[in-house]
Every structure is written in C-alpha cells, then in structure tokens.
Amino acid sequence: MEKRSKLTEEQLNQIPKDVLVSMYLQLSDTMKQVAEQNNQLLRQVTSLEEKINILTQRYFGRKTEKASEIDVLQLTFDFYEKHALNEAEHILDSANAEEIEPDPSQSVRKRTKRKGKRQSDLQYLETVIDEHTIPEEMLNEYFPRGYDVLPHNTYYTVEFVPAKFVEHEHHVFKYAGKHGEGIRVADAPEKLLPNSILTPSLAAGIFCCKYVNALPLSRQAEDFERVDMNISRQTLANWMIRISDRYLQLVYRRMHQQMLESRLIHCDETPFKLIAPDRATNSKAYMWVYHTTEAYGSHPLFLYEYQDGRSSDIPREFLKNYKGVLVTDGYQVYHKLAGERAEELRVAGC
C-alpha cells in the first residue's frame, strides 16, 4: 500500500481555497462520526461490565441483603459477617456475662466482678429452695458426742423448664330433680372458638412465636410435632384468622376511635412486594401506618392498615371523622384531603 506523504506548507498554500474548505468539512464530519462510534463503544463496555457484575453476584454473591432475616428465620450461617462462627466468644468478650466460679485446681485470671449483678439478673424468677443436708444417722456416726449446725453455704443455679402441652378432659355434670324440678348443668369455661381445642394460653403462645419471635407457622407445627402434639400449620393459620376476626378487630376499632381523639397524627404508607397465588409476579401492596402519642391527647398508638394501593380514598376513609393536624411527607394525597376539609384538617410536613 502506497504511503501518503505529508503536505508541506508551500503545497497547502497552492491548494485553492474552496478545496481547503471542502477538505475541512469532510474532516469535521469524519471526526464527529469517530466520536459517536467511540461513545457507543464506551456505552457497550459499561453495559457489559454491569452484566458481568450482576452475573458474578448472582452465582457467587449473597442471596439476600437482609442479614437479620437469615439469622432469625432461615437459621443459617452468614459467612460474610465477622463473627459468624464464634458468636458466643464475641458476645462474651463484648458484654457483661455471668461470672463463672473458678475451679480451685486451675490457675485462672480473676475478673473484676460487679457486686449484686447475679441477684439483679435473677430477681424476677420463681425461687425454689433446695436444702442439702446430711442424714441424722450419719451425723451421729460422725459426731458421737454431739454437733452444732454452722452457717450454710449458698449458691444459685437456674433450671430451664420447656413448654409443654396438657390435655384437659372436661366433665360437665348434669343434675335432674327427682320430682320434676328440671335439669341443671354445671358451669364450664367458655371456649375461645366453637368446637375447638384452642385455649387462651395456646393462642397467646402461637401469636407470640409468630409476631414477637418471627417464627413461621410451619416451624411452630414442626416444634409441636416433636413433643407429640399434632397441629397442622393450616389449623394454626385458621385459628389466628378467626381469633383476629372474633376478638382483635374489636380492640383495633377501639384503638382507632381513641386515635381520632388525638390532636395530631403521624401517617405514612410503605410499599412492599406481595407474593400471592392470585397476583402477578412483583405485585406491590402498601402498609399504611398511623401513629399518635399521649402528648397530643391520646394513648401512644400504632395502627397498621394493609391496602392494595395508595389512593386518596384510603386515608379519607380512615380519617373521615378526624379533626386535627396530620404529619406526613410530601405525598399529594394528604394535601388533597386537607383541601377538601380545610376547616377540620391541616397537613404539617415531617
């Protein structure tokens, strides 16, 4: 291929002006095309790098960003945490742990002990006194000429009593008069649910495990089965729904009435991903939260309301009898409500 020589200044001066202008315009167009191609290639490189990072994270990275859910619900190790395998040692080094009485035969470093800590930790427990004595026959053998009882040694231990199920077989007696006075039936405890074995203590335990300890109903059913109590998770779910409809809805409505008496209410709506058989993938629902405190004329209350959307009809229905200040973010729905009831409702930014 013939190599083109560089034009000298004298040769350029001999080229007509109109030819130079045409050459300059062609060169400008060429540079613009090269710049556009370069930018397009850079965007492709950036896109490929992002795809590689996503694939790397998918195949080799963590499956969730919520470490608390792994620890509590999945009961697995989080190897990305610093103390995944030595949690007990880490907690012992960073907290005020119970002082273990040293073995006299071992040489140990004595820790500084806070006086009264053990008694403070155990002050609310039921106390059972266990007396360890020597039988009288052995004492007479050891001390044939008599003995005195000295001040005894005292130490503390804690026993763990696992929860257990107790079946109560109720026999309700009936009585009939011998001379036609009728029939009388003895009083018996009223059931929480008709034709159900559910008791208040069992219902409280299920609700506590589910909503306080974040233990799914399936795992509760498995725990029950280990102690020979066969209750399916479908039964547990049915109990929770029926208890909520029969009893807790009344409490919720009463809390709602008290909240509307407050002079100020905080309100916000939070989206979350909804997984349901009859809903499309990645469906979104909302949890509306209303809060007030005793400083504004009400008990400290939190009320949650599940809704499919975030239209103005939802807070309009919840706050239809409310007169006061609504503290919210800048979502226009709240300001729309305030515009509809300007004399009763005011919106304040949070």
FENTA-V137819 format. One record per backbone hydrogen bond with DSSP energy under -1.0 kcal/mol. CO is the residue of the C=O (numbers start at 0). NH is the residue of the N-H. E is the energy in kcal/mol with one decimal. If there is no record, write none. Layout:
BEGIN
co=<CO CO>
nh=<NH NH>
e=<E E>
END
This chain:
BEGIN
co=<7 8 9 15 16 17 18 19 20 21 22 23 24 25 26 27 28 29 30 31 32 33 34 35 36 37 38 39 40 41 42 43 44 45 46 47 48 49 50 51 52 53 54 55 56 64 65 66 67 68 68 69 77 80 85 86 87 88 89 90 94 102 113 115 116 117 121 134 135 136 137 138 142 172 174 181 183 192 198 199 200 201 202 203 204 205 206 207 207 208 215 216 217 218 219 220 221 223 223 224 228 231 232 233 234 235 236 237 238 239 240 241 242 242 243 246 247 248 249 250 251 252 253 254 255 257 258 262 264 265 267 269 271 275 279 282 284 285 286 287 288 289 290 291 292 293 295 300 302 304 306 310 311 312 313 314 318 323 324 325 326 327 330 331 332 333 334 335 336 340 340 343 345 347>
nh=<11 12 13 19 20 21 22 23 24 25 26 27 28 29 30 31 32 33 34 35 36 37 38 39 40 41 42 43 44 45 46 47 48 49 50 51 52 53 54 55 56 57 58 59 60 66 69 70 71 72 73 75 80 83 89 90 91 92 93 94 96 105 116 119 120 121 124 138 139 140 141 142 145 185 183 176 174 195 202 203 204 205 206 207 208 209 210 211 212 214 219 220 221 222 223 224 225 226 228 227 230 235 236 237 238 239 240 241 242 243 244 245 246 247 248 250 251 252 253 254 255 256 257 258 259 260 261 324 326 290 288 286 284 278 282 273 271 306 269 304 267 302 265 300 295 296 262 291 289 287 285 313 315 316 317 318 321 345 264 347 266 349 333 335 336 337 338 339 340 343 344 323 325 327>
e=<-2.1 -1.9 -1.0 -1.9 -2.2 -1.7 -2.5 -2.5 -2.3 -2.2 -2.3 -2.3 -2.2 -2.2 -2.4 -2.2 -2.2 -2.3 -2.3 -2.3 -2.5 -2.2 -2.4 -2.3 -2.2 -2.2 -2.2 -2.0 -2.3 -2.4 -2.5 -2.5 -2.3 -2.2 -2.2 -2.3 -2.3 -2.4 -2.5 -2.5 -2.4 -2.5 -2.2 -2.4 -1.5 -1.0 -1.3 -2.2 -2.4 -2.0 -1.5 -1.1 -1.8 -1.1 -2.3 -2.8 -2.4 -1.9 -1.5 -1.4 -1.4 -2.1 -1.4 -1.9 -2.4 -1.7 -1.5 -2.1 -2.3 -1.4 -2.6 -3.2 -1.7 -2.7 -3.2 -2.4 -3.4 -1.1 -2.6 -2.5 -2.0 -2.1 -2.5 -2.4 -2.3 -2.2 -2.9 -2.1 -2.0 -3.1 -1.8 -2.5 -1.6 -2.4 -2.6 -2.0 -1.4 -1.1 -2.5 -1.8 -1.0 -2.0 -2.6 -2.3 -2.5 -2.2 -2.2 -2.5 -2.8 -2.1 -2.5 -2.4 -2.6 -1.5 -2.2 -1.2 -2.7 -2.5 -1.8 -2.4 -2.4 -2.1 -2.1 -2.2 -1.9 -1.0 -1.9 -2.3 -2.7 -2.4 -3.1 -2.5 -2.3 -1.6 -1.3 -3.2 -2.1 -2.7 -2.0 -2.6 -1.8 -2.7 -3.4 -1.9 -1.6 -1.3 -2.9 -1.9 -2.5 -2.9 -3.0 -1.1 -1.8 -1.8 -1.9 -2.5 -1.7 -2.2 -2.4 -2.5 -2.3 -1.7 -1.1 -2.1 -1.9 -2.1 -2.1 -1.6 -1.7 -1.4 -2.9 -1.5 -3.1 -2.0>
END
